[in-house]
Amino acid sequence: MKRAISIIILIAIPFLFATILPVPSGLSEAAWVMFGIYLSAVLGLVFKPIPNSMVLITAVAGTALFMGPYLGGAKEATKQALSGYASSTTWIIVSAFALSIAFTKTGLGKRWAYFLIGKFGKTTLRLSYVTAFLDLVVSPATPSNTARAGGIVFPIVNSIAQSLSKDKVETENRVGAFLACNSYMSTKMTSFIFATAMAGNMLVIGYANDILGTHLNWGNWAVAMIIPGIVCLCIIPLVVYIFVRPDIKKIDNVVISKQGLEELGEMKRSEKMLVLIFVLALLGWSVPSLASSLFGLKIDIDATAVAVGAMSLSVLLGVLKFEDIAGSKECIGTLFWFGGIMSLSGMMNKLGFFKWLGTFIQGNMNLDLDPLIVLIIIGFISIIVRYLYASATVFITTLLPVLFLIGKSAGVDPYLLAFLLITTNSYGGALTHFGGPAASVIFGAGYNTVKEWWITGFVVAMVSFILCLAIGLPYWEMLGMN
């Protein structure tokens, strides 16, 4: 009954905007009705009466069916409603998901992990850095940090923790508590280093380019995030080590590595092909921007074309079967909801809603502060409000555009604003044990208490924020992307 009432309310919201609520001065009727549809979709993502994918598909269908009178006809409304599914942003994420499936299916992610453990994991602290580095290595091709942290890294961490503390239950396994917590906190750092390391990052690019007028892409994102990201990734395992102390300091990493590699057997042809595809994808994503920024050379290769090519090559070379991609609920689900939200947000921008909202905020808020102070305040707010969010994607679709508009109205440098909120969006999810789907997987193993997780997460988020202000801001200003 509650679910039915929620659905009825969500369906009623656009009709209220179209028939009863007056159109604000300076805003077109089309933009106002579109905002009603968008608001209904966002509330659907928050309260989830039906799966996220179906929330967005329903909103897209409603747009196609009822926006015709405002957009010059039914065909034009349908075309715009479906435009997000043709978006290059949508397809770079879907293609990267296919590569993440390949890392799991072939066992390459596990092989890299056990190799690194054998070489560098002599202590639990060093092991935490090994798993953080593994997360970093596979992050460009795994836009689901749940799949990366929960599907590749954590199963290995869990196995090690169980083998080192065989006589202890999960709640007494301090090695497990440390490694589990670290694996989640580390993925919050790797998730902002590359645009394809978290699905929501591509939404951030869309909002930043539309609202702030930036020109973000995979390459200049990576250039901007690599320095503050690596610094955070070097510091955070030590922070976690201080707050979640393991009871075993040294481990027999050689034995663990040997056993893991023996279970995997000889390196398969599919793994070798995946290494080749992964390297080619990284080159295709990074070389054009690096060549332009460092040497002034123009190499015209589109990042989405590279991603789709990598997905196709993985099937052609036998790394994946098409059924592996088509049968992935996460991959297909992402296509449905991501394409839908790209359509809705794109239409909001085309109809001038974000421009109107920015003007409204500028005229009704006292933003007479130094732009740097406004930037710091916005960054802090974007972290603290994550106590209320269980999804980075929901945060991005509901609050990030508003924070962008507030910062823009206050005269904050658009690139500094975009870069700082890129980072806070990621490690803001460290605050709670429900801050992202990966947290439910890792916290659900039972090693950590809520109190321990929340205290550690708060410190991790604040330390990361300070590091990004102290190191990130000067570095981003030095890049001078304006």
TIFIMAR-237181 format. One record per residue (C-alpha): z, y negated, x; residue number from 1. Coordinates in steps of 0.1 Angstrom, whole numbers, plus 5000, padded with zeros to 4 digits. Each point is the difference from the previous one (the first is absolute). Example, Ala and Ser with C-alpha at 12.3 -4.5 7.8 and 13.67 -1.06 7.14 Angstrom:
2
+------+------+------+-----+
:    w :    v :    u :   i :
+------+------+------+-----+
: 5078 : 5045 : 5123 :   1 :
: 4993 : 4966 : 5014 :   2 :
+------+------+------+-----+
//
This chain:
482
+------+------+------+-----+
:    w :    v :    u :   i :
+------+------+------+-----+
: 5000 : 5000 : 5000 :   1 :
: 5009 : 4976 : 5028 :   2 :
: 4968 : 5008 : 5018 :   3 :
: 4980 : 4993 : 4968 :   4 :
: 5017 : 4967 : 4994 :   5 :
: 4993 : 4989 : 5036 :   6 :
: 4963 : 5009 : 4996 :   7 :
: 4998 : 4980 : 4967 :   8 :
: 5016 : 4969 : 5017 :   9 :
: 4977 : 5002 : 5030 :  10 :
: 4969 : 5002 : 4977 :  11 :
: 5013 : 4971 : 4979 :  12 :
: 5004 : 4976 : 5029 :  13 :
: 4963 : 4992 : 5005 :  14 :
: 4996 : 4994 : 4963 :  15 :
: 5028 : 4975 : 5000 :  16 :
: 4983 : 4981 : 5028 :  17 :
: 4966 : 5001 : 4981 :  18 :
: 5013 : 4991 : 4966 :  19 :
: 5034 : 4983 : 5000 :  20 :
: 5011 : 4986 : 5033 :  21 :
: 4984 : 4966 : 5007 :  22 :
: 4977 : 4996 : 5030 :  23 :
: 5017 : 4978 : 5027 :  24 :
: 4984 : 4967 : 5009 :  25 :
: 4974 : 5004 : 5027 :  26 :
: 4995 : 5037 : 4995 :  27 :
: 4970 : 5016 : 4983 :  28 :
: 5005 : 5023 : 4970 :  29 :
: 4983 : 5028 : 5019 :  30 :
: 5025 : 4997 : 5029 :  31 :
: 5029 : 4999 : 4976 :  32 :
: 4990 : 5032 : 4981 :  33 :
: 4992 : 5017 : 5034 :  34 :
: 5035 : 4991 : 5011 :  35 :
: 5014 : 5017 : 4969 :  36 :
: 4982 : 5032 : 5009 :  37 :
: 5010 : 4997 : 5037 :  38 :
: 5037 : 4994 : 4990 :  39 :
: 4999 : 5030 : 4977 :  40 :
: 4986 : 5022 : 5029 :  41 :
: 5027 : 4987 : 5024 :  42 :
: 5028 : 5007 : 4976 :  43 :
: 4985 : 5035 : 4995 :  44 :
: 5002 : 5005 : 5037 :  45 :
: 5036 : 4990 : 5000 :  46 :
: 5013 : 5019 : 4970 :  47 :
: 4975 : 5030 : 5003 :  48 :
: 4997 : 5012 : 4964 :  49 :
: 4969 : 5018 : 5012 :  50 :
: 4988 : 5008 : 5036 :  51 :
: 4989 : 4970 : 5021 :  52 :
: 4964 : 5012 : 5000 :  53 :
: 4999 : 5001 : 4962 :  54 :
: 5017 : 4966 : 4997 :  55 :
: 4971 : 4984 : 5020 :  56 :
: 4973 : 5020 : 4984 :  57 :
: 5013 : 4989 : 4966 :  58 :
: 5000 : 4964 : 5011 :  59 :
: 4965 : 5003 : 5014 :  60 :
: 4988 : 5015 : 4967 :  61 :
: 5017 : 4972 : 4980 :  62 :
: 4983 : 4974 : 5022 :  63 :
: 4966 : 5016 : 4995 :  64 :
: 5005 : 5003 : 4962 :  65 :
: 5016 : 4966 : 4992 :  66 :
: 4990 : 4975 : 5026 :  67 :
: 4964 : 4999 : 4990 :  68 :
: 5003 : 4968 : 4978 :  69 :
: 5015 : 4982 : 5030 :  70 :
: 4976 : 5012 : 5027 :  71 :
: 4966 : 4997 : 4984 :  72 :
: 4997 : 5034 : 4984 :  73 :
: 5012 : 5036 : 5000 :  74 :
: 4978 : 5011 : 5029 :  75 :
: 5012 : 4972 : 5023 :  76 :
: 5036 : 5008 : 4991 :  77 :
: 4995 : 5037 : 5007 :  78 :
: 4983 : 4992 : 5033 :  79 :
: 5029 : 4978 : 5012 :  80 :
: 5027 : 5024 : 4987 :  81 :
: 4985 : 5028 : 5021 :  82 :
: 4993 : 4978 : 5031 :  83 :
: 5031 : 5011 : 5018 :  84 :
: 4987 : 5036 : 5002 :  85 :
: 4970 : 4987 : 5019 :  86 :
: 5022 : 4980 : 5023 :  87 :
: 4998 : 5007 : 5037 :  88 :
: 5038 : 4997 : 5001 :  89 :
: 5004 : 5029 : 4976 :  90 :
: 4977 : 5023 : 5019 :  91 :
: 5015 : 4994 : 5034 :  92 :
: 5033 : 5012 : 4986 :  93 :
: 4985 : 5030 : 4982 :  94 :
: 4982 : 5010 : 5032 :  95 :
: 5031 : 4995 : 5022 :  96 :
: 5019 : 5023 : 4976 :  97 :
: 4974 : 5027 : 5007 :  98 :
: 5007 : 4998 : 5037 :  99 :
: 5037 : 5003 : 4993 : 100 :
: 4993 : 5032 : 4981 : 101 :
: 4982 : 5012 : 5030 : 102 :
: 5030 : 4994 : 5023 : 103 :
: 5022 : 5022 : 4978 : 104 :
: 4974 : 5027 : 4993 : 105 :
: 4989 : 5005 : 5036 : 106 :
: 5035 : 4999 : 5014 : 107 :
: 4990 : 4973 : 5025 : 108 :
: 5029 : 4978 : 4991 : 109 :
: 5025 : 5028 : 5007 : 110 :
: 4983 : 5009 : 5032 : 111 :
: 5003 : 4965 : 5013 : 112 :
: 5036 : 4999 : 4990 : 113 :
: 5010 : 5032 : 5018 : 114 :
: 4980 : 4990 : 5031 : 115 :
: 5019 : 4966 : 5001 : 116 :
: 5033 : 5017 : 4994 : 117 :
: 4994 : 5023 : 5030 : 118 :
: 4991 : 4971 : 5022 : 119 :
: 5025 : 4974 : 4990 : 120 :
: 5027 : 5013 : 4975 : 121 :
: 5028 : 5009 : 5024 : 122 :
: 5026 : 4981 : 4979 : 123 :
: 5004 : 4993 : 4964 : 124 :
: 4994 : 4963 : 5007 : 125 :
: 4968 : 5007 : 5019 : 126 :
: 4990 : 5024 : 4973 : 127 :
: 5003 : 4971 : 4975 : 128 :
: 4976 : 4980 : 5021 : 129 :
: 4976 : 5030 : 5001 : 130 :
: 4999 : 5003 : 4962 : 131 :
: 4996 : 4962 : 4997 : 132 :
: 4971 : 5001 : 5024 : 133 :
: 4984 : 5029 : 4981 : 134 :
: 5003 : 4979 : 4968 : 135 :
: 4983 : 4971 : 5018 : 136 :
: 4971 : 5022 : 5014 : 137 :
: 4991 : 5015 : 4966 : 138 :
: 5007 : 4968 : 4980 : 139 :
: 4965 : 4984 : 5002 : 140 :
: 4986 : 5030 : 4981 : 141 :
: 5028 : 5006 : 4976 : 142 :
: 5003 : 4973 : 4973 : 143 :
: 5028 : 5020 : 4984 : 144 :
: 5032 : 4996 : 5020 : 145 :
: 5014 : 5026 : 4976 : 146 :
: 4974 : 5025 : 5013 : 147 :
: 5006 : 4988 : 5036 : 148 :
: 5038 : 4999 : 5001 : 149 :
: 5007 : 5025 : 4974 : 150 :
: 4972 : 5025 : 5005 : 151 :
: 4993 : 4999 : 5038 : 152 :
: 5031 : 4986 : 5018 : 153 :
: 5030 : 5010 : 4978 : 154 :
: 4992 : 5037 : 4997 : 155 :
: 5001 : 5003 : 5038 : 156 :
: 5032 : 4978 : 5002 : 157 :
: 5016 : 5022 : 4973 : 158 :
: 4992 : 5032 : 5018 : 159 :
: 5015 : 4987 : 5033 : 160 :
: 5031 : 4988 : 4982 : 161 :
: 5005 : 5033 : 4983 : 162 :
: 4995 : 5020 : 5033 : 163 :
: 5025 : 4978 : 5019 : 164 :
: 5027 : 5001 : 4974 : 165 :
: 4996 : 5035 : 4984 : 166 :
: 5036 : 5003 : 4990 : 167 :
: 5002 : 4966 : 4982 : 168 :
: 4990 : 4989 : 4965 : 169 :
: 4977 : 4970 : 4997 : 170 :
: 5029 : 4975 : 4993 : 171 :
: 5016 : 5011 : 5033 : 172 :
: 4968 : 5001 : 5021 : 173 :
: 5002 : 4967 : 5019 : 174 :
: 4968 : 5008 : 5020 : 175 :
: 4982 : 5004 : 4968 : 176 :
: 5015 : 4967 : 4986 : 177 :
: 4989 : 4981 : 5031 : 178 :
: 4965 : 5014 : 5002 : 179 :
: 4994 : 4998 : 4962 : 180 :
: 5011 : 4964 : 4998 : 181 :
: 4980 : 4991 : 5031 : 182 :
: 4968 : 5016 : 4987 : 183 :
: 5001 : 4978 : 4969 : 184 :
: 5011 : 4968 : 5017 : 185 :
: 4973 : 5005 : 5027 : 186 :
: 4972 : 5005 : 4974 : 187 :
: 5010 : 4966 : 4985 : 188 :
: 4990 : 4986 : 5034 : 189 :
: 4968 : 5019 : 5004 : 190 :
: 4989 : 4992 : 4964 : 191 :
: 4993 : 4964 : 5009 : 192 :
: 4983 : 5004 : 5034 : 193 :
: 4966 : 5011 : 4985 : 194 :
: 4984 : 4990 : 4967 : 195 :
: 4993 : 5037 : 4993 : 196 :
: 5036 : 5011 : 5007 : 197 :
: 5011 : 4993 : 4964 : 198 :
: 4979 : 4999 : 4969 : 199 :
: 5015 : 4967 : 4988 : 200 :
: 4990 : 4982 : 5032 : 201 :
: 4964 : 4997 : 4988 : 202 :
: 5013 : 4983 : 4968 : 203 :
: 5018 : 4975 : 5023 : 204 :
: 4967 : 4993 : 5017 : 205 :
: 4983 : 4994 : 4967 : 206 :
: 5028 : 4976 : 4988 : 207 :
: 5002 : 4982 : 5033 : 208 :
: 4962 : 4994 : 5002 : 209 :
: 4998 : 4990 : 4963 : 210 :
: 5031 : 4978 : 4998 : 211 :
: 5005 : 4987 : 5035 : 212 :
: 4964 : 4998 : 5011 : 213 :
: 5006 : 5022 : 5031 : 214 :
: 4974 : 5024 : 5014 : 215 :
: 5021 : 5031 : 5007 : 216 :
: 4983 : 5033 : 5008 : 217 :
: 5010 : 5032 : 5017 : 218 :
: 4995 : 4987 : 5035 : 219 :
: 5017 : 4966 : 4999 : 220 :
: 5029 : 5016 : 4980 : 221 :
: 5005 : 5026 : 5029 : 222 :
: 4998 : 4972 : 5026 : 223 :
: 5026 : 4980 : 4982 : 224 :
: 5024 : 5028 : 4992 : 225 :
: 4999 : 5022 : 5031 : 226 :
: 5024 : 4979 : 5022 : 227 :
: 5028 : 4994 : 4974 : 228 :
: 4995 : 5035 : 4986 : 229 :
: 5004 : 5017 : 5034 : 230 :
: 5030 : 4979 : 5008 : 231 :
: 5017 : 5010 : 4967 : 232 :
: 4991 : 5036 : 5005 : 233 :
: 5016 : 4999 : 5035 : 234 :
: 5032 : 4985 : 4986 : 235 :
: 5006 : 5017 : 4967 : 236 :
: 5007 : 5036 : 5012 : 237 :
: 5028 : 4985 : 5021 : 238 :
: 5014 : 4981 : 4970 : 239 :
: 5000 : 5032 : 4980 : 240 :
: 5016 : 5019 : 5028 : 241 :
: 5029 : 4975 : 5000 : 242 :
: 5006 : 5003 : 4963 : 243 :
: 4992 : 5037 : 4994 : 244 :
: 5015 : 5017 : 5031 : 245 :
: 4987 : 5036 : 5006 : 246 :
: 5027 : 5025 : 5012 : 247 :
: 4975 : 5017 : 5024 : 248 :
: 4986 : 4978 : 5027 : 249 :
: 4978 : 5024 : 5021 : 250 :
: 4976 : 5026 : 4986 : 251 :
: 4979 : 5028 : 5015 : 252 :
: 4967 : 4983 : 4992 : 253 :
: 4979 : 5024 : 5021 : 254 :
: 5010 : 5030 : 4979 : 255 :
: 4995 : 4981 : 4967 : 256 :
: 4966 : 4988 : 5012 : 257 :
: 4989 : 5035 : 5012 : 258 :
: 5010 : 5016 : 4967 : 259 :
: 4983 : 4974 : 4979 : 260 :
: 4968 : 5002 : 5020 : 261 :
: 5000 : 5038 : 5000 : 262 :
: 5002 : 5000 : 4962 : 263 :
: 4970 : 4977 : 4999 : 264 :
: 4980 : 5021 : 5024 : 265 :
: 4970 : 4989 : 5020 : 266 :
: 4985 : 4966 : 4992 : 267 :
: 4974 : 5006 : 4972 : 268 :
: 4965 : 4986 : 4999 : 269 :
: 5010 : 4980 : 4969 : 270 :
: 5028 : 4983 : 5020 : 271 :
: 4976 : 4991 : 5028 : 272 :
: 4975 : 4985 : 4976 : 273 :
: 5028 : 4980 : 4983 : 274 :
: 5010 : 4985 : 5033 : 275 :
: 4963 : 4989 : 5005 : 276 :
: 4998 : 4986 : 4965 : 277 :
: 5034 : 4982 : 5004 : 278 :
: 4989 : 4984 : 5033 : 279 :
: 4967 : 4989 : 4986 : 280 :
: 5017 : 4985 : 4969 : 281 :
: 5024 : 4980 : 5021 : 282 :
: 4972 : 4987 : 5022 : 283 :
: 4980 : 4991 : 4969 : 284 :
: 5029 : 4981 : 4985 : 285 :
: 5012 : 4982 : 5031 : 286 :
: 4971 : 4993 : 5023 : 287 :
: 4981 : 4974 : 4978 : 288 :
: 5031 : 4977 : 4997 : 289 :
: 5011 : 5006 : 5036 : 290 :
: 4965 : 4993 : 5013 : 291 :
: 4997 : 4968 : 4980 : 292 :
: 5035 : 4987 : 5009 : 293 :
: 5000 : 5010 : 5036 : 294 :
: 4964 : 4997 : 5011 : 295 :
: 4983 : 4980 : 4972 : 296 :
: 4976 : 5029 : 4992 : 297 :
: 4990 : 5007 : 4965 : 298 :
: 4999 : 5037 : 4991 : 299 :
: 4991 : 5003 : 4963 : 300 :
: 5018 : 5032 : 4989 : 301 :
: 5019 : 5000 : 4967 : 302 :
: 5035 : 5016 : 5000 : 303 :
: 4994 : 5017 : 4966 : 304 :
: 4967 : 5015 : 5012 : 305 :
: 5018 : 5015 : 5030 : 306 :
: 5027 : 5015 : 4977 : 307 :
: 4975 : 5015 : 4976 : 308 :
: 4980 : 5013 : 5029 : 309 :
: 5031 : 5016 : 5015 : 310 :
: 5007 : 5017 : 4966 : 311 :
: 4965 : 5012 : 4998 : 312 :
: 5000 : 5013 : 5036 : 313 :
: 5032 : 5019 : 4994 : 314 :
: 4982 : 5020 : 4973 : 315 :
: 4967 : 5004 : 5019 : 316 :
: 5019 : 5013 : 5031 : 317 :
: 5021 : 5024 : 4980 : 318 :
: 5033 : 4983 : 5005 : 319 :
: 5004 : 4996 : 4963 : 320 :
: 4984 : 5014 : 4969 : 321 :
: 4990 : 4977 : 4972 : 322 :
: 5024 : 5019 : 4978 : 323 :
: 5029 : 4989 : 5023 : 324 :
: 4992 : 4964 : 4992 : 325 :
: 4992 : 5004 : 4963 : 326 :
: 5030 : 5022 : 4995 : 327 :
: 5025 : 4975 : 5016 : 328 :
: 5020 : 4984 : 4971 : 329 :
: 5011 : 4972 : 5024 : 330 :
: 4965 : 4992 : 5011 : 331 :
: 4985 : 5000 : 4965 : 332 :
: 5030 : 4982 : 4986 : 333 :
: 4997 : 4973 : 5026 : 334 :
: 4963 : 4995 : 4991 : 335 :
: 5009 : 4995 : 4963 : 336 :
: 5029 : 4976 : 5004 : 337 :
: 4988 : 4982 : 5031 : 338 :
: 4965 : 4993 : 4985 : 339 :
: 5017 : 4989 : 4968 : 340 :
: 5023 : 4975 : 5016 : 341 :
: 4972 : 4987 : 5022 : 342 :
: 4979 : 4993 : 4968 : 343 :
: 5028 : 4982 : 4982 : 344 :
: 5012 : 4979 : 5029 : 345 :
: 4964 : 4992 : 5009 : 346 :
: 4993 : 4988 : 4965 : 347 :
: 5032 : 4979 : 5000 : 348 :
: 4987 : 4983 : 5031 : 349 :
: 4965 : 4994 : 4987 : 350 :
: 5013 : 4985 : 4968 : 351 :
: 5021 : 4975 : 5020 : 352 :
: 5035 : 5013 : 4990 : 353 :
: 5015 : 5000 : 5035 : 354 :
: 4986 : 4966 : 5007 : 355 :
: 5015 : 4986 : 4968 : 356 :
: 5033 : 5017 : 5007 : 357 :
: 5001 : 4985 : 5035 : 358 :
: 4995 : 4966 : 4986 : 359 :
: 5026 : 5005 : 4974 : 360 :
: 5026 : 5012 : 5026 : 361 :
: 4992 : 4970 : 5022 : 362 :
: 5005 : 4976 : 4972 : 363 :
: 5032 : 5015 : 4987 : 364 :
: 5020 : 5011 : 5031 : 365 :
: 5017 : 4979 : 5026 : 366 :
: 4984 : 5014 : 5032 : 367 :
: 5008 : 4969 : 5021 : 368 :
: 5012 : 5021 : 5030 : 369 :
: 4986 : 5007 : 5034 : 370 :
: 4973 : 5027 : 4996 : 371 :
: 5017 : 5022 : 5026 : 372 :
: 5033 : 4999 : 4980 : 373 :
: 4980 : 5009 : 4968 : 374 :
: 4983 : 5029 : 5019 : 375 :
: 5034 : 5014 : 5011 : 376 :
: 5015 : 4996 : 4965 : 377 :
: 4970 : 5018 : 4984 : 378 :
: 5002 : 5028 : 5026 : 379 :
: 5037 : 5005 : 4993 : 380 :
: 4994 : 5000 : 4962 : 381 :
: 4972 : 5025 : 5004 : 382 :
: 5025 : 5024 : 5017 : 383 :
: 5030 : 4996 : 4978 : 384 :
: 4981 : 5004 : 4967 : 385 :
: 4990 : 5035 : 5012 : 386 :
: 5034 : 5012 : 4989 : 387 :
: 4983 : 4999 : 4965 : 388 :
: 4968 : 5017 : 5009 : 389 :
: 4993 : 5037 : 5005 : 390 :
: 4964 : 4994 : 5010 : 391 :
: 4983 : 4977 : 5025 : 392 :
: 4969 : 5000 : 4978 : 393 :
: 5019 : 4987 : 4970 : 394 :
: 5016 : 4973 : 5022 : 395 :
: 4965 : 4990 : 5013 : 396 :
: 4985 : 4998 : 4965 : 397 :
: 5029 : 4982 : 4984 : 398 :
: 5016 : 4976 : 5025 : 399 :
: 4978 : 4997 : 5031 : 400 :
: 4974 : 4978 : 4983 : 401 :
: 5028 : 4976 : 4988 : 402 :
: 5015 : 4999 : 5035 : 403 :
: 4966 : 4992 : 5015 : 404 :
: 4995 : 4972 : 4975 : 405 :
: 5034 : 4985 : 5007 : 406 :
: 4994 : 5001 : 5037 : 407 :
: 4965 : 4985 : 4996 : 408 :
: 5014 : 4972 : 4978 : 409 :
: 5026 : 4992 : 5026 : 410 :
: 4974 : 4997 : 5028 : 411 :
: 5009 : 5031 : 5019 : 412 :
: 4973 : 5012 : 5024 : 413 :
: 4981 : 5026 : 4980 : 414 :
: 4997 : 5025 : 5028 : 415 :
: 5036 : 4997 : 5010 : 416 :
: 5010 : 5005 : 4963 : 417 :
: 4977 : 5030 : 4996 : 418 :
: 5011 : 5017 : 5033 : 419 :
: 5037 : 4995 : 4993 : 420 :
: 4998 : 5014 : 4965 : 421 :
: 4979 : 5029 : 5012 : 422 :
: 5030 : 5011 : 5022 : 423 :
: 5028 : 4992 : 4975 : 424 :
: 4981 : 5020 : 4973 : 425 :
: 5003 : 5031 : 5021 : 426 :
: 5035 : 4999 : 5015 : 427 :
: 5014 : 4985 : 4968 : 428 :
: 4996 : 5036 : 4987 : 429 :
: 5026 : 5011 : 5026 : 430 :
: 5029 : 4985 : 4980 : 431 :
: 5005 : 5028 : 4975 : 432 :
: 4996 : 5038 : 4997 : 433 :
: 4975 : 4993 : 4972 : 434 :
: 4980 : 4972 : 5018 : 435 :
: 4969 : 5022 : 5002 : 436 :
: 4988 : 5035 : 4990 : 437 :
: 5006 : 5012 : 5036 : 438 :
: 5037 : 4991 : 4997 : 439 :
: 5004 : 5024 : 4970 : 440 :
: 4985 : 5028 : 5021 : 441 :
: 5021 : 4994 : 5031 : 442 :
: 5033 : 4989 : 4984 : 443 :
: 4996 : 5028 : 4975 : 444 :
: 5005 : 5025 : 5029 : 445 :
: 5037 : 4992 : 4997 : 446 :
: 5009 : 4990 : 5036 : 447 :
: 5010 : 4964 : 4993 : 448 :
: 5024 : 4983 : 4976 : 449 :
: 4990 : 4970 : 4979 : 450 :
: 5024 : 4977 : 5018 : 451 :
: 4988 : 5010 : 5035 : 452 :
: 4963 : 4996 : 4989 : 453 :
: 5006 : 4966 : 4984 : 454 :
: 5020 : 4986 : 5029 : 455 :
: 4974 : 5013 : 5026 : 456 :
: 4971 : 4988 : 4979 : 457 :
: 5014 : 4965 : 4996 : 458 :
: 5005 : 4997 : 5038 : 459 :
: 4966 : 5014 : 5007 : 460 :
: 4984 : 4975 : 4976 : 461 :
: 5019 : 4970 : 5014 : 462 :
: 4994 : 5009 : 5036 : 463 :
: 4963 : 5005 : 4993 : 464 :
: 4998 : 4966 : 4982 : 465 :
: 5017 : 4983 : 5030 : 466 :
: 4976 : 5017 : 5024 : 467 :
: 4970 : 4990 : 4980 : 468 :
: 5012 : 4964 : 4999 : 469 :
: 5009 : 4998 : 5037 : 470 :
: 4970 : 5019 : 5013 : 471 :
: 4975 : 5001 : 4972 : 472 :
: 4998 : 4963 : 4991 : 473 :
: 4993 : 4988 : 5036 : 474 :
: 4975 : 5028 : 5005 : 475 :
: 4982 : 4993 : 4967 : 476 :
: 4999 : 4963 : 5009 : 477 :
: 4985 : 5009 : 5034 : 478 :
: 4973 : 5020 : 4983 : 479 :
: 4989 : 4968 : 4982 : 480 :
: 4980 : 5017 : 4972 : 481 :
: 4997 : 4968 : 4981 : 482 :
+------+------+------+-----+
//
